Amino acid sequence: MSASVRNRRALTALFAAGALALSLGACSSSSDSGSSSSSPSASAASSAAMSGSSTASAAAAAGQPFGAACAAVPKDGAGSFTGMAQDPVATAASNNPLLSTLVAAVKQAGLVDTLNSAQNITVFAPTNDAFAKIPKADLDALLADKAKLTKVLTYHVTPEKLAPTSLAGTHKTLEGSDLTVTGSTPDFTVNSNSKVLCGNVQTANATVYIVDTVLMPTS
């Protein structure tokens, strides 16, 4: 074989090796690019979730209400957050369309003056839908039994004003037994089954946490 032929074959092999290296480099770059393109998206989702939680935490820290159901509270008037802050708790609740069943129960038990005159209390306020979870016959029986109704309603009240930062834990109620809150802003659960839908609502004498399930004392 002539030297000329051998040189041409050597050059061909070198060019082939170079092309293979370039091809592998391009694939690696494409793979890296795909991985990189998915990373900002995941990062953005994570940042959005953290931002939502941080916003709720910041609102709570600033003394503002937090929670998905807060959007259902009227924007102005006596039933708004600003309006409720001007009235004692039973009166404030009577102006909130989410709490009409609770207000009817409080009136039935004769607790309006008791709640309105109390100072620095916390009220876990079940929504109308929370009361609707109770079978009608059982709810009618509860409303007809003033002693039992009073026991249930006072179980929703603690004799201290609980800010979101001190909400998690076990708290003595006006009924006499304890309730337990777990979680952190904006996700709190009372007694393992009642979710806080809108929390840190201020009235003239109370902090209100609107919940999705009626709380029942164990005793």
Backbone bond lengths (Angstrom), bond angles and torsions (degrees), N, CA, C in turn:
res aa  C-N    CA-C-N  psi(-1)  N-CA   C-N-CA  omega(-1)  CA-C   N-CA-C  phi
1 M - - - 1.483 - - 1.516 108.70 -
2 S 1.348 115.35 134.73 1.456 118.51 -176.77 1.507 110.34 -74.66
3 A 1.295 116.23 160.31 1.478 121.97 178.58 1.513 110.10 -63.32
4 S 1.330 116.15 -33.13 1.467 120.38 -179.24 1.527 111.37 -64.31
5 V 1.328 116.03 -42.65 1.473 120.98 -179.76 1.515 110.12 -66.35
6 R 1.359 114.84 -44.86 1.460 118.45 179.77 1.521 110.82 -60.43
7 N 1.321 118.19 -38.83 1.470 121.03 179.78 1.530 111.63 -65.46
8 R 1.375 114.93 -40.83 1.464 117.81 179.33 1.524 111.47 -63.51
9 R 1.357 115.83 -40.72 1.471 119.46 179.63 1.530 111.12 -66.02
10 A 1.298 116.96 -37.99 1.478 120.73 179.41 1.513 110.48 -65.20
11 L 1.333 115.29 -42.27 1.465 119.19 179.11 1.529 110.97 -64.86
12 T 1.353 115.69 -40.39 1.480 119.97 178.84 1.526 110.68 -60.76
13 A 1.353 115.84 -42.98 1.478 120.02 179.40 1.517 110.91 -63.76
14 L 1.320 116.60 -39.80 1.468 120.15 179.69 1.524 111.02 -64.84
15 F 1.368 115.92 -44.06 1.462 119.23 178.66 1.538 111.21 -62.05
16 A 1.330 116.40 -40.46 1.476 120.63 180.00 1.522 110.37 -63.46
17 A 1.330 116.46 -43.13 1.473 120.70 178.99 1.516 110.53 -63.29
18 G 1.342 115.14 -40.21 1.468 118.65 179.31 1.520 111.63 -64.86
19 A 1.333 116.65 -41.27 1.468 120.54 179.90 1.518 110.81 -63.85
20 L 1.366 116.15 -39.77 1.458 120.41 178.63 1.521 110.46 -63.60
21 A 1.322 116.09 -42.28 1.470 120.13 179.76 1.519 111.07 -63.27
22 L 1.355 115.90 -41.96 1.450 120.08 178.82 1.534 111.10 -63.95
23 S 1.354 116.11 -40.48 1.455 120.90 -179.91 1.516 111.19 -63.85
24 L 1.345 117.03 -45.07 1.462 121.30 178.26 1.510 111.11 -63.36
25 G 1.324 116.03 -38.84 1.467 120.28 178.96 1.512 111.22 -63.34
26 A 1.362 116.22 -40.63 1.458 120.55 -179.77 1.521 110.85 -65.65
27 C 1.358 117.10 -40.89 1.459 120.87 178.83 1.513 110.93 -63.62
28 S 1.349 114.12 -43.46 1.468 118.52 179.76 1.508 110.66 -62.44
29 S 1.342 116.99 -41.11 1.460 121.51 -179.71 1.512 110.86 -64.50
30 S 1.393 115.24 -41.04 1.455 119.86 179.63 1.507 111.07 -64.00
31 S 1.361 115.48 -41.66 1.466 120.01 179.38 1.510 110.96 -63.63
32 D 1.349 115.31 -44.35 1.460 119.40 179.12 1.516 110.58 -62.16
33 S 1.349 115.70 -38.56 1.455 120.37 -178.22 1.514 110.29 -65.80
34 G 1.381 116.85 -41.24 1.453 120.42 179.50 1.509 110.70 -64.00
35 S 1.351 115.56 -41.97 1.457 119.11 179.10 1.509 110.71 -64.22
36 S 1.334 114.99 -39.58 1.459 119.69 -178.92 1.512 111.23 -67.71
37 S 1.386 116.35 -36.27 1.446 119.04 -177.25 1.519 111.64 -69.60
38 S 1.373 117.48 -29.83 1.448 118.88 178.95 1.515 111.37 -79.07
39 S 1.300 116.84 -26.35 1.462 120.44 -177.15 1.518 113.41 -63.95
40 P 1.365 119.15 -46.45 1.464 118.29 178.40 1.520 112.66 -59.87
41 S 1.378 116.88 -35.48 1.449 119.84 179.95 1.519 111.29 -64.22
42 A 1.352 115.63 -46.74 1.467 119.94 178.59 1.510 110.17 -63.34
43 S 1.332 114.06 -40.16 1.466 118.09 179.71 1.520 111.38 -63.94
44 A 1.346 116.07 -38.53 1.461 120.41 179.86 1.520 111.11 -65.36
45 A 1.363 116.67 -41.34 1.467 120.17 178.91 1.516 110.73 -63.06
46 S 1.348 114.50 -44.44 1.469 118.98 179.07 1.513 110.88 -62.32
47 S 1.338 115.59 -41.91 1.466 119.80 -179.67 1.522 111.09 -65.05
48 A 1.352 116.62 -37.66 1.463 120.29 179.45 1.522 110.94 -64.42
49 A 1.362 115.52 -43.18 1.467 119.18 179.56 1.516 110.55 -63.83
50 M 1.343 115.30 -43.66 1.461 119.24 179.39 1.520 110.28 -64.88
51 S 1.332 116.28 -36.47 1.464 120.30 -179.96 1.513 111.17 -65.07
52 G 1.374 117.03 -41.57 1.456 120.24 178.99 1.509 111.66 -62.60
53 S 1.337 116.24 -44.77 1.461 120.37 178.77 1.514 110.84 -65.32
54 S 1.343 116.05 -40.23 1.461 120.09 -179.85 1.522 110.80 -65.77
55 T 1.349 116.23 -37.27 1.463 119.76 179.06 1.516 110.90 -63.38
56 A 1.364 116.53 -44.56 1.461 120.33 179.24 1.515 110.64 -64.62
57 S 1.340 116.71 -41.26 1.461 120.24 179.19 1.523 111.03 -64.69
58 A 1.327 115.95 -40.23 1.459 120.04 179.23 1.523 110.71 -65.85
59 A 1.344 116.11 -38.91 1.466 119.91 178.97 1.525 110.25 -63.86
60 A 1.340 115.83 -43.92 1.461 119.64 179.60 1.516 111.00 -63.99
61 A 1.333 115.68 -42.15 1.461 119.95 -179.99 1.521 110.83 -63.35
62 A 1.327 116.50 -30.76 1.465 120.80 -179.84 1.523 112.08 -85.52
63 G 1.345 116.83 4.43 1.453 120.49 178.91 1.506 113.62 82.07
64 Q 1.326 117.93 18.44 1.457 121.97 -179.06 1.524 110.35 -100.32
65 P 1.335 118.09 153.65 1.466 120.80 176.70 1.523 111.34 -64.47
66 F 1.329 115.98 153.32 1.461 121.00 177.69 1.522 109.03 -140.75
67 G 1.332 116.12 153.74 1.456 121.13 176.44 1.515 112.41 123.85
68 A 1.342 115.55 152.76 1.462 121.23 -174.94 1.528 112.83 -61.53
69 A 1.336 117.95 -36.40 1.464 120.62 -176.25 1.522 113.07 -75.49
70 C 1.319 117.16 -9.08 1.466 119.25 178.46 1.525 111.45 -61.17
71 A 1.336 116.19 -25.26 1.465 120.16 180.00 1.522 111.90 -66.43
72 A 1.349 117.80 -20.99 1.457 121.28 -178.91 1.529 112.52 -84.21
73 V 1.325 116.43 -9.53 1.466 120.32 178.74 1.524 108.59 -76.25
74 P 1.348 117.95 136.34 1.472 119.92 -179.62 1.526 112.17 -52.63
75 K 1.324 115.87 145.76 1.462 121.16 -177.98 1.516 112.93 -76.68
76 D 1.324 116.22 -26.13 1.462 119.12 179.12 1.519 109.57 -147.67
77 G 1.319 115.60 174.37 1.453 120.08 -178.84 1.516 112.59 90.05
78 A 1.331 116.33 -175.49 1.468 121.88 -175.40 1.524 112.76 -63.71
79 G 1.346 117.31 -27.65 1.466 120.15 -179.20 1.508 114.60 -88.49
80 S 1.311 118.06 -1.77 1.462 121.89 177.83 1.524 109.98 -77.11
81 F 1.327 116.35 170.41 1.463 119.42 178.20 1.532 111.18 -60.69
82 T 1.310 115.74 -40.89 1.470 119.60 179.04 1.519 110.94 -65.84
83 G 1.335 116.56 -41.81 1.451 120.93 179.33 1.515 112.34 -66.43
84 M 1.346 117.00 -42.67 1.462 120.86 -179.93 1.525 111.92 -63.12
85 A 1.313 116.09 -32.30 1.463 120.03 -178.74 1.527 112.54 -66.65
86 Q 1.323 116.47 -16.15 1.467 120.10 -178.32 1.529 112.84 -88.41
87 D 1.340 117.09 -16.31 1.462 121.23 -173.48 1.523 112.08 -115.38
88 P 1.353 117.71 153.95 1.466 119.98 172.19 1.521 109.43 -64.86
89 V 1.323 116.48 163.04 1.457 121.09 -161.70 1.531 114.76 -61.67
90 A 1.322 119.39 -43.58 1.471 119.48 -178.49 1.526 110.92 -65.75
91 T 1.325 116.49 -40.02 1.466 120.88 177.32 1.529 110.23 -66.71
92 A 1.320 116.57 -43.35 1.463 121.04 179.49 1.522 110.78 -60.58
93 A 1.335 116.98 -43.28 1.460 121.02 -179.68 1.524 111.30 -64.32
94 S 1.331 116.98 -32.95 1.468 120.08 -178.90 1.525 111.92 -66.46
95 N 1.306 116.97 -18.18 1.464 121.44 179.18 1.532 112.95 -95.65
96 N 1.340 116.07 -1.43 1.460 120.38 -178.42 1.527 109.26 -102.09
97 P 1.337 119.34 118.26 1.469 121.51 -175.43 1.521 113.98 -63.95
98 L 1.322 118.57 -18.62 1.462 121.24 178.85 1.524 112.57 -74.35
99 L 1.341 117.27 -16.05 1.467 120.98 -167.39 1.524 113.49 -120.05
100 S 1.305 118.62 22.06 1.467 120.26 -174.35 1.532 112.63 -65.38
101 T 1.337 118.15 -35.87 1.466 119.93 178.45 1.520 110.73 -68.08
102 L 1.315 116.56 -41.19 1.468 120.75 176.81 1.521 110.20 -59.72
103 V 1.308 117.32 -44.67 1.463 121.41 -179.23 1.523 110.55 -62.30
104 A 1.331 117.33 -41.27 1.464 121.00 177.49 1.525 110.81 -61.59
105 A 1.346 116.32 -39.70 1.467 120.53 179.15 1.523 111.10 -67.53
106 V 1.332 116.35 -40.76 1.470 120.49 178.51 1.520 110.71 -62.28
107 K 1.320 117.23 -41.32 1.471 121.09 177.55 1.528 110.46 -65.75
108 Q 1.333 116.23 -41.40 1.464 120.77 -179.47 1.529 111.04 -62.10
109 A 1.327 116.36 -35.04 1.467 120.91 -179.55 1.525 112.36 -84.61
110 G 1.327 117.13 -7.64 1.456 120.10 -179.06 1.515 113.57 71.28
111 L 1.341 115.98 34.48 1.472 120.50 -175.35 1.530 113.78 -105.14
112 V 1.317 118.10 5.51 1.464 120.07 -176.09 1.528 110.87 -59.05
113 D 1.330 116.86 -52.45 1.467 120.14 -178.14 1.532 111.38 -65.64
114 T 1.324 116.51 -37.64 1.472 120.41 179.14 1.521 111.16 -59.66
115 L 1.328 116.75 -46.86 1.460 120.64 -178.80 1.526 111.65 -72.19
116 N 1.312 116.61 -39.12 1.462 119.49 -178.45 1.521 112.93 -68.79
117 S 1.318 116.64 -28.58 1.469 119.58 -177.22 1.536 112.73 -92.36
118 A 1.326 117.01 -13.02 1.473 119.64 178.78 1.527 109.82 -68.19
119 Q 1.321 115.50 155.40 1.467 119.99 -179.25 1.531 110.73 -119.88
120 N 1.342 114.82 138.34 1.466 121.71 173.38 1.528 112.78 53.43
121 I 1.315 115.94 55.29 1.459 121.20 178.86 1.533 109.75 -109.45
122 T 1.337 114.68 167.66 1.465 121.39 172.84 1.520 107.69 -120.51
123 V 1.315 116.56 132.98 1.466 121.72 -179.78 1.529 109.01 -119.79
124 F 1.335 115.70 125.76 1.463 121.47 171.27 1.525 105.72 -94.10
125 A 1.324 115.94 107.93 1.465 121.92 -168.51 1.528 111.57 -103.68
126 P 1.338 117.75 108.85 1.476 119.81 178.26 1.529 111.44 -70.05
127 T 1.304 115.60 140.15 1.465 121.17 177.70 1.531 110.38 -74.24
128 N 1.311 116.00 171.10 1.467 120.92 173.58 1.528 110.57 -57.31
129 D 1.333 116.74 -40.71 1.468 120.88 179.54 1.527 111.25 -65.37
130 A 1.323 116.99 -31.80 1.464 120.13 177.67 1.527 110.31 -63.89
131 F 1.331 117.11 -43.68 1.463 120.43 177.55 1.527 110.91 -67.58
132 A 1.329 116.49 -31.30 1.466 120.41 -179.80 1.527 112.18 -67.79
133 K 1.330 117.38 -18.16 1.471 120.51 176.37 1.532 111.26 -69.39
134 I 1.337 117.30 -24.39 1.456 121.10 179.93 1.530 108.93 -78.40
135 P 1.318 118.93 129.61 1.475 119.75 177.83 1.529 110.81 -52.37
136 K 1.321 116.42 140.49 1.458 121.08 -172.75 1.534 112.71 -55.48
137 A 1.317 117.10 -41.86 1.466 119.81 -179.54 1.524 110.62 -62.37
138 D 1.336 116.41 -40.31 1.467 120.16 179.69 1.524 110.78 -69.46
139 L 1.330 116.73 -39.27 1.464 120.08 179.53 1.528 110.34 -66.74
140 D 1.320 116.65 -42.28 1.467 119.91 178.20 1.527 110.83 -61.62
141 A 1.324 116.18 -40.01 1.465 120.57 179.28 1.530 110.75 -66.56
142 L 1.326 116.20 -38.63 1.470 120.32 178.45 1.524 110.87 -64.93
143 L 1.316 116.70 -44.94 1.466 120.89 -179.33 1.533 111.88 -66.07
144 A 1.337 116.02 -25.59 1.466 119.87 -179.08 1.530 112.67 -85.34
145 D 1.330 116.74 -13.04 1.469 121.67 -178.34 1.530 108.42 -106.97
146 K 1.332 116.05 95.07 1.463 120.27 -173.09 1.528 113.03 -60.16
147 A 1.317 117.51 -40.22 1.471 120.97 -179.11 1.536 110.91 -64.41
148 K 1.322 115.70 -45.59 1.468 119.44 -179.93 1.527 110.73 -68.84
149 L 1.332 116.24 -39.35 1.456 120.30 179.43 1.526 110.65 -63.23
150 T 1.322 116.26 -42.00 1.462 120.59 177.91 1.522 110.77 -61.56
151 K 1.318 116.34 -40.68 1.468 121.50 178.83 1.531 110.94 -61.81
152 V 1.326 116.25 -44.92 1.471 120.56 -179.08 1.530 110.30 -66.79
153 L 1.321 117.43 -45.55 1.466 120.12 -176.41 1.530 112.07 -67.41
154 T 1.322 117.33 -40.68 1.477 118.83 179.90 1.517 111.78 -71.30
155 Y 1.339 116.46 -17.95 1.467 119.57 174.19 1.529 111.00 -69.74
156 H 1.316 116.81 -16.20 1.469 121.19 179.10 1.533 112.81 -89.92
157 V 1.330 116.94 7.00 1.463 120.50 -174.49 1.524 110.14 -126.88
158 T 1.323 116.51 132.13 1.462 120.79 172.70 1.528 108.66 -109.80
159 P 1.335 117.19 147.37 1.471 120.22 -175.60 1.520 113.59 -82.32
160 E 1.306 117.05 19.73 1.463 121.26 176.36 1.519 109.05 -138.04
161 K 1.310 115.02 150.09 1.463 120.78 -178.54 1.523 108.51 -86.13
162 L 1.332 116.70 115.05 1.457 122.22 -174.10 1.528 110.89 -102.45
163 A 1.322 115.91 114.35 1.463 121.14 172.83 1.526 108.41 -76.53
164 P 1.327 118.65 161.11 1.467 120.42 178.42 1.518 113.09 -54.39
165 T 1.308 117.72 -33.80 1.465 120.97 -178.75 1.525 112.87 -69.46
166 S 1.329 117.57 -19.39 1.466 120.37 179.49 1.526 112.15 -117.75
167 L 1.327 116.95 13.27 1.460 120.75 -175.78 1.528 112.42 -73.58
168 A 1.319 117.58 -42.22 1.466 120.07 -179.19 1.531 109.59 -65.17
169 G 1.336 115.05 132.32 1.456 119.72 -179.82 1.515 110.69 137.59
170 T 1.330 115.96 -172.86 1.462 122.29 179.75 1.524 109.26 -103.98
171 H 1.339 115.67 132.64 1.463 120.22 -174.23 1.531 110.61 -132.30
172 K 1.312 115.48 137.38 1.463 121.70 175.20 1.525 108.91 -74.30
173 T 1.343 116.50 138.90 1.463 121.34 -179.80 1.529 110.56 -104.81
174 L 1.324 116.29 168.45 1.462 120.24 175.81 1.521 111.62 -65.01
175 E 1.312 117.15 -25.02 1.463 121.22 177.30 1.525 110.93 -68.18
176 G 1.340 116.74 -27.17 1.454 120.53 177.11 1.510 115.01 118.79
177 S 1.320 118.11 -24.83 1.456 120.41 178.38 1.527 109.95 -100.08
178 D 1.332 115.97 176.35 1.462 121.56 -173.70 1.525 111.78 -97.59
179 L 1.321 114.76 153.46 1.461 121.30 164.95 1.522 107.48 -125.07
180 T 1.316 116.17 157.04 1.466 120.77 -175.70 1.519 110.48 -125.58
181 V 1.312 115.15 131.51 1.468 121.40 178.49 1.523 108.52 -113.12
182 T 1.312 115.80 132.68 1.464 121.18 176.24 1.526 109.56 -121.54
183 G 1.342 115.81 161.56 1.457 121.07 176.87 1.514 112.10 104.33
184 S 1.322 114.23 -167.46 1.460 121.97 179.13 1.522 107.58 -151.99
185 T 1.322 115.51 166.70 1.463 120.13 -178.39 1.526 110.90 -58.25
186 P 1.349 119.35 128.81 1.470 127.59 6.34 1.527 113.08 -101.56
187 D 1.341 117.93 12.27 1.470 121.25 -172.65 1.527 111.54 -108.93
188 F 1.327 116.27 91.36 1.455 121.78 177.01 1.526 109.97 -111.84
189 T 1.339 115.71 145.34 1.461 122.01 176.14 1.524 108.10 -129.46
190 V 1.330 115.95 135.80 1.462 121.32 179.44 1.524 108.78 -106.11
191 N 1.342 114.82 128.39 1.472 121.22 179.41 1.531 113.04 52.23
192 S 1.313 116.30 35.04 1.470 123.57 173.35 1.523 115.58 69.39
193 N 1.348 118.41 -6.56 1.468 117.14 -175.60 1.522 114.84 -137.49
194 S 1.319 118.28 -3.35 1.462 120.17 -177.86 1.525 110.07 -117.83
195 K 1.312 116.18 114.63 1.459 121.70 -175.90 1.534 111.28 -86.87
196 V 1.326 114.94 140.01 1.459 119.55 172.94 1.529 107.96 -78.46
197 L 1.331 116.28 118.16 1.457 121.72 -177.88 1.520 112.34 -91.79
198 C 1.316 115.83 -34.48 1.463 121.39 178.72 1.524 106.46 -149.83
199 G 1.305 116.68 115.82 1.457 120.05 -173.20 1.509 114.24 -117.82
200 N 1.324 114.03 166.63 1.462 122.25 176.61 1.531 111.94 64.83
201 V 1.336 115.32 35.96 1.464 120.86 176.15 1.527 107.80 -84.03
202 Q 1.309 116.77 125.92 1.463 120.98 -175.12 1.523 111.95 -97.12
203 T 1.341 115.34 136.42 1.460 120.90 167.33 1.529 106.37 -121.39
204 A 1.326 116.89 -179.48 1.461 119.74 -175.66 1.527 112.57 -62.81
205 N 1.355 116.70 -26.78 1.468 118.51 -176.75 1.526 114.60 -131.98
206 A 1.326 116.69 8.38 1.468 118.19 -174.72 1.524 111.84 -152.51
207 T 1.341 113.48 159.90 1.458 121.11 166.63 1.515 106.72 -107.08
208 V 1.326 117.14 131.84 1.463 122.10 -174.79 1.524 110.20 -113.77
209 Y 1.343 114.65 135.81 1.462 121.43 172.16 1.530 106.41 -119.80
210 I 1.321 116.32 112.33 1.466 121.52 -178.62 1.530 108.22 -79.79
211 V 1.348 116.82 126.05 1.473 121.50 -173.43 1.532 110.98 -120.93
212 D 1.342 115.29 162.46 1.466 119.90 -173.20 1.526 114.36 -99.42
213 T 1.330 117.10 2.17 1.469 120.81 -179.31 1.520 109.68 -144.09
214 V 1.326 117.31 137.49 1.458 121.61 177.25 1.528 108.92 -69.16
215 L 1.326 116.60 132.13 1.459 122.04 179.93 1.530 109.86 -86.00
216 M 1.323 116.20 136.20 1.461 120.73 -179.62 1.529 110.19 -118.88
217 P 1.335 117.31 124.75 1.469 119.26 177.31 1.514 110.18 -63.97
218 T 1.314 116.25 148.06 1.464 120.09 -177.06 1.523 112.20 -77.46
219 S 1.323 117.08 -26.45 1.461 120.03 -177.18 1.525 111.72 -96.94
